[in-house]
Amino acid sequence: MSPPGRRRLRPRSAHGATGAPPWQLVLPALVALSLLVLPVIGLLSRAPWSTLPERLADPAVLDTLRLSLLTATTATGCCLLLGTPLAWLLARADIPGRRVVRALVLVPLVLPPVVGGVALLTAFGRQGVVGQWLDSLFGVRLPFTTVGVVLAQTFVALPFLVLAVEGALRSADSRYDDLAATFGASRWQTFLRVTLPLALPGVASGAVLAWARALGEFGATITFAGSYPGTTRTMPLAVYTALNSDFDAAILLSLVLLVVSVGVLVLLRERWTTGVAA
């Protein structure tokens, strides 16, 4: 029974206040949803469905797809090899200038892709800060090569893995590390057998995000590695090239990338749902 003099409050729903949402919010929300959905509908409606099997069997398309999968997977491996230790330093180590290091990690996320390609040229080009030494001492030239594609993809994808792994390491209970140390485990053994297994879901999701970002990379790749068939022309570059000559081929390659993007969403759905629920 309610205390005298007080109105009984109606229970709120789990999603906020009761009643219909105001049209001032619904209208722009619908416009935003249309802006996201209509391009996908347009792509699906213009797809050459009748000639899809034979176009997918085209050797040029298969070669481009093979190169894209190879470079994106290799770049993801580089991100795992280099980004996981960096994420551990940011999450667990007491290092000076941690905020500066984290800001540097975020730079590729906000940097325009073409600018990233120019930056890679100034660093790893034949006259670059590091590239001139690689050329003079070892005869290694990275621009306009398949290795250059992997380097560009790693540059843009690395922040996704570092941020995901850092978040997973921060959420993992560090007391297990301390417990392992009391049993005589070294820091390296603790990392391999305790810390890394606890953070494995974050590592997996970060790897998927990094792979998807590497597969869709365009600006830095075309600036640093060019667009040479069989060597540096990945799927996004092939889409751009096909726009000038074969629009149906551009749509087909875009559909392949769309399927990959939807696949990434499916793989990460459980993690996103868990994060939202928490």
N, C-alpha and C positions, 0 to 999 in steps of 0.2 A: 504494500500500500504506500502511495506517495505521501511525503510529508505535506501538511497543510500549507497552502499558500504558494505551492510550486506546481508548475505545469509539468505534465508527464511528457518526456521527450520521446519522439518516435525513434526506433532503432534505425541506424544508418545501414545501408547495404555495404557489402565488402568492397565495393568499388567507389564509395564516396557518398555524396548526398543523394537522397531519393528524388524522384521526379525526372521529367524529361530534360535533357541537356539543352542549354540555350542555343538558338539558331546561330548566334554570333560566333559560337565555337564549332558548330556542326558544319557550317558552310565552308570555312577555310580548311577544315579537316578533310572534307570531301574533295576539295580542289587539290589538296596535297596528295591524297590517295590517287586521284586521277592522273596527276603528274607522274606518279611512280608506275602506275599500271598501264596507261595508254601506250607508251613506247613498246612495252613487251607485247601488248595485243597487236600493235602495228607490225612488229617483227614476225610474230606468228602468222598473221594474216597474209603477209607478203612472201612467206617461205615457199620455195619451189618444191612442194611435197611430192609431186609426181616424178620429178627427176632426182629426188634426194638420194636414193641408193647409188645410182651411177656417179653422181657428183662426189659422194663420200668415198667412192672407190678410185677417184682420180689420183694418180701417183703424186701430183703436185700437192694436193690437199693432204694426203697421207704423209708426205715428207715434211710438210709444215707442222702437222700435228705431232709427228715423231720428234721433231726438233724442239717443239714447245714443251712436250712432256719431259724430254731429257733435260733440258736446261732448267725448267722449273723444279724438277726433282733434285737436280744437283745443287741448285741454289738453296733449296730447303735444307739439304744436308749440310751445306756451309753455314746456314743460319743456326742449325742445331749445334754444330760443332763450336761455333764462335759465340753465339748468342746465349746459350745456357750458362757458361761461366760468367759472362757479363751480367746476366740477370741475377746470379747468385751473389756477385759482388755488390750489386745494388740493394739486394734484399737482406743479406745476412752479414756482410763485412762492414766494418767501421772504417771507411776510407774517406780521406779528405776530399772536399769538393764533390760530394755525391750528387748534389742538386745540379751542378754544372754538367756532370757526366750524364745524368738522366736527360737534361735539356739537349745535349748533343745527340743522344739516342733518338729523341723526338724530331730532330731536324728533318730527316727524309720524309716524315709524315706531312709536314707543312710546306716543304720546298716544292715548287713547281717541277714536274718531272723533267721538262726540257732543261731547266736550270741544273737539276741533278746530273743530267748527261754532260752538260758543259763542265760542271765541277769534276766529274770523273775524267774528262779529257785533260783538265789542268793538272790532275793528280797522276793519272796513269797513261796519258798520251805519250807520244814519242818525245815530246818536249816537256812533259809534265814533271812534277816534283819527284815522283818515284819512277815514272815511266822511262825517263831518260837513262836512269841507272839500270833498269831492267834491260833496256835495249843495248846499251854499251857493254855491259858486263856479261849478260847471258843471251843476248840476241832475242829476247822475248818482247813481242809487241802485242798488246792486249786489244787496242781498238780495232773494230771491224773484224772480229774473230768470234767464234762460238764461246771461247772463254770470256771474251768481253761481254757477251750477252749474260752469261752466268754472273759476272761481277756486277753488272747493272741491276739484275734481278735481286741479287743478294743485298745490294745497297738499299733498295726500296722496301724489301720484305723483312729485313732484319728487325726493325722496330716492333713489328707485330709479334714476333716470337719473344723478344726480350720483355715486352710489357706483359704478355700472357704468363710467361714463366715467372717473372718477378712477382706478379700478383699471387700465383699459386704458392710460391715459396713463402710469401708473407702470411698467407692464410694457414700454412702448415704449422703444426705445433713444434716449436723449437726445443721443447723439453725432451723430445725423443733424441735429438742430437746430443743433448747433455747426458742423457742416459747411456747412449752408446759410448761417449767419451769416458764415462766412469768404468766401463768394461774394457777399457784399453784400446778402443778403436781410434785410429788416426783420423785427421780431418778428411783426408781423401777417402778412406774407407767409410766414414760416416756419410759423406756425400753420395757415394755410389750405392750403399746398402740401405740407407735410411732416408736421407733428404730427397734424393731423386725419385725413389718409388712413391713417396708421399705427394710429390709435385707432378707425377706422371700425367694426370688428366689435363693439367694446365699446359704441360709440354706438348701433349698431343693436339690440343686445340690450337695452341700457338703455331705448331707445325702446319696444321691444315690452313690456317689463315695466311701464313707465310707462303705456302704453296700456291694458294689461290691468287695472292697478290703478285707473285712472281709470274704466274701464267698470264695474268692480264696486263703486265707491264708493257708500256708503249713508248712514252716520251724519252726516258733516259736511255732505253735500248736503241731507238732509232738515231739518237744524237751521238751516242758513244760507239755503237756497234754497226750502225747502218742497217740496210735491208737487202741482203744478198741471199737469193734462193739456195736452200740447202746448207747455208752457213750461219746466217744471222736472222733470216726472215721467220719470225715466230708468228703465232696466230693473229695477235692484234695488228702486227705490221702487214700481214697478208690481207686482213680486212681492209686496212687503209689503202693498200695497193689495188685491191680488186674494185674499190669504189670508182676508180677511174676507167675501168675497162669492162667489168662483169659484175653488175649489181647483184645478180642472183647468187654469185659465188660469195660476195661479201655477206649476204644474208645467211648463207649456209654456214660460213665460218663463225658468224655471230651467234647462230643457234648452238653451235658446239660449245662456245664459251658460256652461253646462257645455261645450258645443261650442267656444265661444270659448276657454275655459280649456285644453281639450285641444289646440286649435290653437296656443296659446302654448307649451305644452310641446313640441310637435313642432318649432316654429320654433327653440326654444332647446336642443333635445336635443344637437345637435352641439357647441355651446359648452360645455354641462355635461359631456358626455363627455370633451371635450378637457381641461377643467379637472380632472376627477377623475383622468384618466390622468397628467396632469402631477404 
